[in-house]
């Protein structure tokens, strides 16, 4: 049960994965995984280690990915490490040049790289770069990759998996403006492009995740003890999507949150500023 607490077991129902179907689906295919050096990307790479896929691991931490390559290639998968900071357009272009010279090209793209920022607007007035860097990685980078690779994916009847967040489908929360705006932007882009991609034989899957136990949540102290999904569990969900080609994954309880966001939008808009004001007063008295 992925070392879940009782509450986490109720919130995050285990996903069934047919490993033989997964092996058959990805056999001989080239899979690009961004954000591959830790968390979800790392666990997905290890999940695919017993397949005959060619994994292209992309992240900034080259040493971590080289260590993964050594471990994974003890089994049947082939690994290529490509160090790139996807916030940098030039480095994305270098990655694309490499991908386009691959024999057969890319079959599957798992867009997993992301950055999260939890900061009040009042503390962001001199930090415009918070917004440019979240948009660069969470929105512009995957679009830059896809616009170049769509012809290749169309030829290969490929598959795009977007690792997203439940926040894009819920009432927006304060302090997360930079993160939520950037994730929502790409989610909207992909859902808008989905019918056009389908016409070109490209499947899409959007994985809407709650809090996940990855290094990205460490800076937010409150999240360290909050219920969170295991990165291994998420890797299994993605693995299932690779052979089922399901269009979306959402936690079973998300529909409740979506209805609440819709029905109680006005009360939430009224209550939230008062809640923030109380928190600020408490912080000032601390």
JOUR-V510988 format. One record per residue. RES is the residue in one small letter. SS is DSSP state (~ for helix, > for strand, _ for the rest). Layout:
[[RES,SS] [RES,SS]]
This chain:
[[x,_] [x,_] [x,_] [x,_] [x,_] [x,~] [x,~] [x,~] [x,~] [x,~] [x,~] [x,_] [x,_] [x,_] [x,_] [x,_] [x,_] [x,_] [x,~] [x,~] [x,~] [x,~] [x,~] [x,~] [x,~] [x,~] [x,_] [x,_] [x,_] [x,>] [x,>] [x,>] [x,>] [x,>] [x,_] [x,_] [x,_] [x,_] [x,~] [x,~] [x,~] [x,~] [x,~] [x,~] [x,~] [x,~] [x,~] [x,~] [x,~] [x,~] [x,_] [x,_] [x,_] [x,>] [x,>] [x,>] [x,>] [x,>] [x,>] [x,_] [x,_] [x,~] [x,~] [x,~] [x,~] [x,~] [x,~] [x,~] [x,~] [x,~] [x,~] [x,~] [x,_] [x,_] [x,_] [x,_] [x,_] [x,>] [x,>] [x,>] [x,>] [x,>] [x,>] [x,_] [x,_] [x,_] [x,_] [x,_] [x,~] [x,~] [x,~] [x,~] [x,~] [x,~] [x,~] [x,~] [x,~] [x,~] [x,~] [x,~] [x,_] [x,_] [x,_] [x,_] [x,_] [x,_] [x,_] [x,>] [x,>] [x,>] [x,>] [x,_] [x,_] [x,_] [x,_] [x,_] [x,_] [x,_] [x,_] [x,_] [x,~] [x,~] [x,~] [x,_] [x,_] [x,_] [x,_] [x,~] [x,~] [x,~] [x,~] [x,~] [x,~] [x,~] [x,~] [x,~] [x,~] [x,~] [x,~] [x,~] [x,~] [x,~] [x,~] [x,~] [x,~] [x,~] [x,~] [x,~] [x,~] [x,~] [x,~] [x,~] [x,~] [x,~] [x,~] [x,_] [x,_] [x,_] [x,>] [x,>] [x,>] [x,>] [x,>] [x,>] [x,>] [x,~] [x,~] [x,~] [x,~] [x,_] [x,_] [x,_] [x,_] [x,_] [x,_] [x,_] [x,~] [x,~] [x,~] [x,~] [x,~] [x,~] [x,~] [x,~] [x,~] [x,~] [x,~] [x,~] [x,~] [x,~] [x,~] [x,~] [x,~] [x,~] [x,~] [x,~] [x,~] [x,~] [x,~] [x,_] [x,_] [x,_] [x,>] [x,>] [x,>] [x,>] [x,>] [x,>] [x,>] [x,_] [x,_] [x,>] [x,_] [x,_] [x,~] [x,~] [x,~] [x,_] [x,_] [x,_] [x,~] [x,~] [x,~] [x,~] [x,~] [x,_] [x,_] [x,_] [x,>] [x,_] [x,~] [x,~] [x,~] [x,~] [x,~] [x,~] [x,~] [x,~] [x,~] [x,~] [x,~] [x,~] [x,~] [x,~] [x,_] [x,_] [x,_] [x,>] [x,>] [x,>] [x,_] [x,_] [x,_] [x,~] [x,~] [x,~] [x,~] [x,~] [x,~] [x,~] [x,~] [x,~] [x,~] [x,_] [x,~] [x,~] [x,~] [x,~] [x,~] [x,~] [x,~] [x,~] [x,~] [x,~] [x,~] [x,~] [x,~] [x,~] [x,~] [x,~] [x,~] [x,~] [x,~] [x,~] [x,~] [x,_]]
